[in-house]
Amino acid sequence: MLQLALANLKTHSRRFIAVSLAVMIGTAFLAATLMVNSSTTASLQRSIGEAYETADLVATPDWNIAGEEGIEAIGDKALKAVAAVPGVAAVHGLSQSAVRVKAGNDVYNAGVVEYAADPSLRTVKLDAGVLPTAGDQIAVDSNLRRSSAFHSATSSSCKPRPPRARS
Protein backbone atom coordinates (compact mmCIF):
# COMPACT_ATOMS: atom_id res chain seq x y z
CA MET A 1 0.00 0.00 0.00
CA LEU A 2 2.83 2.38 0.87
CA GLN A 3 4.55 1.59 -2.43
CA LEU A 4 1.34 2.42 -4.33
CA ALA A 5 0.99 5.76 -2.50
CA LEU A 6 4.61 6.71 -3.20
CA ALA A 7 4.27 5.73 -6.86
CA ASN A 8 1.09 7.79 -7.14
CA LEU A 9 2.86 10.72 -5.48
CA LYS A 10 5.74 10.43 -7.94
CA THR A 11 3.39 10.23 -10.93
CA HIS A 12 0.99 13.00 -9.87
CA SER A 13 3.23 15.32 -7.86
CA ARG A 14 1.53 18.51 -9.11
CA ARG A 15 -1.86 17.28 -7.94
CA PHE A 16 -0.42 16.50 -4.49
CA ILE A 17 1.18 19.95 -4.22
CA ALA A 18 -2.02 21.69 -5.35
CA VAL A 19 -4.20 19.84 -2.83
CA SER A 20 -1.67 20.41 -0.01
CA LEU A 21 -1.45 24.11 -0.85
CA ALA A 22 -5.26 24.44 -0.95
CA VAL A 23 -5.56 22.80 2.48
CA MET A 24 -2.86 25.08 3.95
CA ILE A 25 -4.42 28.24 2.50
CA GLY A 26 -7.88 27.23 3.72
CA THR A 27 -6.57 26.47 7.21
CA ALA A 28 -4.67 29.77 7.36
CA PHE A 29 -7.76 31.70 6.23
CA LEU A 30 -9.95 29.99 8.82
CA ALA A 31 -7.41 30.64 11.59
CA ALA A 32 -7.07 34.31 10.61
CA THR A 33 -10.85 34.75 10.48
CA LEU A 34 -11.29 33.21 13.93
CA MET A 35 -8.52 35.41 15.39
CA VAL A 36 -10.01 38.61 13.94
CA ASN A 37 -13.47 37.61 15.19
CA SER A 38 -12.14 36.92 18.68
CA SER A 39 -10.22 40.19 18.80
CA THR A 40 -13.19 42.22 17.55
CA THR A 41 -15.55 40.60 20.05
CA ALA A 42 -13.15 41.27 22.94
CA SER A 43 -12.67 44.92 21.88
CA LEU A 44 -16.41 45.48 21.56
CA GLN A 45 -17.12 43.92 24.96
CA ARG A 46 -14.36 46.01 26.55
CA SER A 47 -15.58 49.27 25.00
CA ILE A 48 -19.20 48.64 25.99
CA GLY A 49 -18.12 47.48 29.43
CA GLU A 50 -16.08 50.64 30.04
CA ALA A 51 -19.17 52.79 29.62
CA TYR A 52 -20.99 50.94 32.39
CA GLU A 53 -18.12 49.79 34.63
CA THR A 54 -19.22 51.97 37.55
CA ALA A 55 -22.90 51.02 37.29
CA ASP A 56 -24.36 48.33 39.52
CA LEU A 57 -27.52 48.09 37.41
CA VAL A 58 -28.42 49.24 33.90
CA ALA A 59 -32.13 49.25 33.04
CA THR A 60 -33.40 49.62 29.49
CA PRO A 61 -36.94 49.63 28.15
CA ASP A 62 -38.22 46.86 25.92
CA TRP A 63 -38.24 48.78 22.64
CA ASN A 64 -40.46 46.15 21.03
CA ILE A 65 -43.38 47.22 23.22
CA ALA A 66 -42.39 50.77 24.22
CA GLY A 67 -44.82 53.25 22.75
CA GLU A 68 -47.80 50.90 22.88
CA GLU A 69 -50.75 52.01 24.93
CA GLY A 70 -49.76 52.35 28.57
CA ILE A 71 -46.12 51.34 27.92
CA GLU A 72 -43.48 54.07 28.01
CA ALA A 73 -39.72 54.33 27.84
CA ILE A 74 -38.05 54.87 31.21
CA GLY A 75 -38.90 58.44 32.17
CA ASP A 76 -38.41 60.92 35.01
CA LYS A 77 -41.10 59.29 37.15
CA ALA A 78 -39.33 55.91 37.02
CA LEU A 79 -35.93 57.52 37.66
CA LYS A 80 -37.26 59.29 40.76
CA ALA A 81 -38.75 56.03 42.02
CA VAL A 82 -35.41 54.24 41.55
CA ALA A 83 -33.53 57.09 43.24
CA ALA A 84 -35.87 56.79 46.25
CA VAL A 85 -34.92 53.13 46.81
CA PRO A 86 -32.75 52.79 49.95
CA GLY A 87 -29.11 52.14 49.07
CA VAL A 88 -29.23 53.78 45.64
CA ALA A 89 -26.42 56.34 45.55
CA ALA A 90 -26.94 57.83 42.07
CA VAL A 91 -29.32 57.58 39.12
CA HIS A 92 -28.86 58.83 35.56
CA GLY A 93 -31.39 58.69 32.75
CA LEU A 94 -29.49 58.54 29.48
CA SER A 95 -30.94 60.80 26.82
CA GLN A 96 -29.67 60.45 23.26
CA SER A 97 -30.33 62.28 20.04
CA ALA A 98 -28.72 62.83 16.66
CA VAL A 99 -27.64 66.04 14.96
CA ARG A 100 -26.23 66.99 11.61
CA VAL A 101 -23.11 69.15 11.95
CA LYS A 102 -22.01 71.40 9.09
CA ALA A 103 -18.33 72.30 9.27
CA GLY A 104 -17.23 74.36 6.29
CA ASN A 105 -18.35 72.39 3.22
CA ASP A 106 -18.53 69.09 5.08
CA VAL A 107 -21.62 67.68 6.79
CA TYR A 108 -21.33 65.11 9.58
CA ASN A 109 -23.89 63.12 11.53
CA ALA A 110 -23.17 63.10 15.24
CA GLY A 111 -24.71 61.56 18.31
CA VAL A 112 -25.65 63.79 21.21
CA VAL A 113 -25.58 62.30 24.69
CA GLU A 114 -26.56 63.95 27.95
CA TYR A 115 -23.63 64.24 30.37
CA ALA A 116 -24.37 62.65 33.76
CA ALA A 117 -24.55 65.11 36.65
CA ASP A 118 -23.03 62.56 39.05
CA PRO A 119 -19.32 62.06 38.25
CA SER A 120 -19.48 58.36 39.20
CA LEU A 121 -21.93 57.68 36.34
CA ARG A 122 -20.11 59.54 33.57
CA THR A 123 -19.12 57.38 30.62
CA VAL A 124 -16.76 59.94 29.09
CA LYS A 125 -13.89 61.99 30.48
CA LEU A 126 -13.41 65.72 29.87
CA ASP A 127 -9.94 66.16 28.31
CA ALA A 128 -9.83 69.95 28.16
CA GLY A 129 -12.01 72.99 28.59
CA VAL A 130 -15.27 73.22 30.50
CA LEU A 131 -18.62 71.52 30.20
CA PRO A 132 -21.44 73.34 28.39
CA THR A 133 -23.64 75.46 30.63
CA ALA A 134 -26.18 76.71 28.07
CA GLY A 135 -28.28 75.24 25.27
CA ASP A 136 -26.17 76.86 22.53
CA GLN A 137 -22.92 75.20 23.68
CA ILE A 138 -21.56 71.74 22.94
CA ALA A 139 -18.64 69.55 23.94
CA VAL A 140 -17.03 67.47 21.19
CA ASP A 141 -14.99 64.30 21.48
CA SER A 142 -11.24 64.45 21.09
CA ASN A 143 -11.27 62.71 17.68
CA LEU A 144 -13.52 65.38 16.17
CA ARG A 145 -11.57 68.13 17.89
CA ARG A 146 -8.33 66.90 16.28
CA SER A 147 -9.83 66.51 12.78
CA SER A 148 -8.72 68.95 10.11
CA ALA A 149 -12.30 69.54 8.96
CA PHE A 150 -13.29 70.76 12.41
CA HIS A 151 -10.38 73.23 12.57
CA SER A 152 -10.73 74.48 8.99
CA ALA A 153 -14.42 75.31 9.36
CA THR A 154 -15.12 79.02 9.48
CA SER A 155 -18.49 78.45 11.10
CA SER A 156 -20.15 75.41 12.56
CA SER A 157 -23.84 74.90 13.06
CA CYS A 158 -25.89 72.10 14.55
CA LYS A 159 -29.31 71.25 13.18
CA PRO A 160 -31.51 68.52 14.66
CA ARG A 161 -32.08 65.59 12.34
CA PRO A 162 -35.77 64.77 11.84
CA PRO A 163 -36.71 61.61 13.73
CA ARG A 164 -36.95 58.42 11.70
CA ALA A 165 -40.15 56.42 11.81
CA ARG A 166 -39.73 53.11 13.66
CA SER A 167 -41.19 50.04 12.05
PABA-369274 format. One record per residue (C-alpha): residue number from 1; residue in three letters; x, y, z. Coordinates in nm, 3 decimals. Layout:
N
roro|sekol|xx|yy|zz
NUM|ALA|X|Y|Z
...
// end
This chain:
167
roro|sekol|xx|yy|zz
1|MET|0.000|0.000|0.000
2|LEU|0.283|0.238|0.087
3|GLN|0.455|0.159|-0.243
4|LEU|0.134|0.242|-0.433
5|ALA|0.099|0.576|-0.250
6|LEU|0.461|0.671|-0.320
7|ALA|0.427|0.573|-0.686
8|ASN|0.109|0.779|-0.714
9|LEU|0.286|1.072|-0.548
10|LYS|0.574|1.043|-0.794
11|THR|0.339|1.023|-1.093
12|HIS|0.099|1.300|-0.987
13|SER|0.323|1.532|-0.786
14|ARG|0.153|1.851|-0.911
15|ARG|-0.186|1.728|-0.794
16|PHE|-0.042|1.650|-0.449
17|ILE|0.118|1.995|-0.422
18|ALA|-0.202|2.169|-0.535
19|VAL|-0.420|1.984|-0.283
20|SER|-0.167|2.041|-0.001
21|LEU|-0.145|2.411|-0.085
22|ALA|-0.526|2.444|-0.095
23|VAL|-0.556|2.280|0.248
24|MET|-0.286|2.508|0.395
25|ILE|-0.442|2.824|0.250
26|GLY|-0.788|2.723|0.372
27|THR|-0.657|2.647|0.721
28|ALA|-0.467|2.977|0.736
29|PHE|-0.776|3.170|0.623
30|LEU|-0.995|2.999|0.882
31|ALA|-0.741|3.064|1.159
32|ALA|-0.707|3.431|1.061
33|THR|-1.085|3.475|1.048
34|LEU|-1.129|3.321|1.393
35|MET|-0.852|3.541|1.539
36|VAL|-1.001|3.861|1.394
37|ASN|-1.347|3.761|1.519
38|SER|-1.214|3.692|1.868
39|SER|-1.022|4.019|1.880
40|THR|-1.319|4.222|1.755
41|THR|-1.555|4.060|2.005
42|ALA|-1.315|4.127|2.294
43|SER|-1.267|4.492|2.188
44|LEU|-1.641|4.548|2.156
45|GLN|-1.712|4.392|2.496
46|ARG|-1.436|4.601|2.655
47|SER|-1.558|4.927|2.500
48|ILE|-1.920|4.864|2.599
49|GLY|-1.812|4.748|2.943
50|GLU|-1.608|5.064|3.004
51|ALA|-1.917|5.279|2.962
52|TYR|-2.099|5.094|3.239
53|GLU|-1.812|4.979|3.463
54|THR|-1.922|5.197|3.755
55|ALA|-2.290|5.102|3.729
56|ASP|-2.436|4.833|3.952
57|LEU|-2.752|4.809|3.741
58|VAL|-2.842|4.924|3.390
59|ALA|-3.213|4.925|3.304
60|THR|-3.340|4.962|2.949
61|PRO|-3.694|4.963|2.815
62|ASP|-3.822|4.686|2.592
63|TRP|-3.824|4.878|2.264
64|ASN|-4.046|4.615|2.103
65|ILE|-4.338|4.722|2.322
66|ALA|-4.239|5.077|2.422
67|GLY|-4.482|5.325|2.275
68|GLU|-4.780|5.090|2.288
69|GLU|-5.075|5.201|2.493
70|GLY|-4.976|5.235|2.857
71|ILE|-4.612|5.134|2.792
72|GLU|-4.348|5.407|2.801
73|ALA|-3.972|5.433|2.784
74|ILE|-3.805|5.487|3.121
75|GLY|-3.890|5.844|3.217
76|ASP|-3.841|6.092|3.501
77|LYS|-4.110|5.929|3.715
78|ALA|-3.933|5.591|3.702
79|LEU|-3.593|5.752|3.766
80|LYS|-3.726|5.929|4.076
81|ALA|-3.875|5.603|4.202
82|VAL|-3.541|5.424|4.155
83|ALA|-3.353|5.709|4.324
84|ALA|-3.587|5.679|4.625
85|VAL|-3.492|5.313|4.681
86|PRO|-3.275|5.279|4.995
87|GLY|-2.911|5.214|4.907
88|VAL|-2.923|5.378|4.564
89|ALA|-2.642|5.634|4.555
90|ALA|-2.694|5.783|4.207
91|VAL|-2.932|5.758|3.912
92|HIS|-2.886|5.883|3.556
93|GLY|-3.139|5.869|3.275
94|LEU|-2.949|5.854|2.948
95|SER|-3.094|6.080|2.682
96|GLN|-2.967|6.045|2.326
97|SER|-3.033|6.228|2.004
98|ALA|-2.872|6.283|1.666
99|VAL|-2.764|6.604|1.496
100|ARG|-2.623|6.699|1.161
101|VAL|-2.311|6.915|1.195
102|LYS|-2.201|7.140|0.909
103|ALA|-1.833|7.230|0.927
104|GLY|-1.723|7.436|0.629
105|ASN|-1.835|7.239|0.322
106|ASP|-1.853|6.909|0.508
107|VAL|-2.162|6.768|0.679
108|TYR|-2.133|6.511|0.958
109|ASN|-2.389|6.312|1.153
110|ALA|-2.317|6.310|1.524
111|GLY|-2.471|6.156|1.831
112|VAL|-2.565|6.379|2.121
113|VAL|-2.558|6.230|2.469
114|GLU|-2.656|6.395|2.795
115|TYR|-2.363|6.424|3.037
116|ALA|-2.437|6.265|3.376
117|ALA|-2.455|6.511|3.665
118|ASP|-2.303|6.256|3.905
119|PRO|-1.932|6.206|3.825
120|SER|-1.948|5.836|3.920
121|LEU|-2.193|5.768|3.634
122|ARG|-2.011|5.954|3.357
123|THR|-1.912|5.738|3.062
124|VAL|-1.676|5.994|2.909
125|LYS|-1.389|6.199|3.048
126|LEU|-1.341|6.572|2.987
127|ASP|-0.994|6.616|2.831
128|ALA|-0.983|6.995|2.816
129|GLY|-1.201|7.299|2.859
130|VAL|-1.527|7.322|3.050
131|LEU|-1.862|7.152|3.020
132|PRO|-2.144|7.334|2.839
133|THR|-2.364|7.546|3.063
134|ALA|-2.618|7.671|2.807
135|GLY|-2.828|7.524|2.527
136|ASP|-2.617|7.686|2.253
137|GLN|-2.292|7.520|2.368
138|ILE|-2.156|7.174|2.294
139|ALA|-1.864|6.955|2.394
140|VAL|-1.703|6.747|2.119
141|ASP|-1.499|6.430|2.148
142|SER|-1.124|6.445|2.109
143|ASN|-1.127|6.271|1.768
144|LEU|-1.352|6.538|1.617
145|ARG|-1.157|6.813|1.789
146|ARG|-0.833|6.690|1.628
147|SER|-0.983|6.651|1.278
148|SER|-0.872|6.895|1.011
149|ALA|-1.230|6.954|0.896
150|PHE|-1.329|7.076|1.241
151|HIS|-1.038|7.323|1.257
152|SER|-1.073|7.448|0.899
153|ALA|-1.442|7.531|0.936
154|THR|-1.512|7.902|0.948
155|SER|-1.849|7.845|1.110
156|SER|-2.015|7.541|1.256
157|SER|-2.384|7.490|1.306
158|CYS|-2.589|7.210|1.455
159|LYS|-2.931|7.125|1.318
160|PRO|-3.151|6.852|1.466
161|ARG|-3.208|6.559|1.234
162|PRO|-3.577|6.477|1.184
163|PRO|-3.671|6.161|1.373
164|ARG|-3.695|5.842|1.170
165|ALA|-4.015|5.642|1.181
166|ARG|-3.973|5.311|1.366
167|SER|-4.119|5.004|1.205
// end
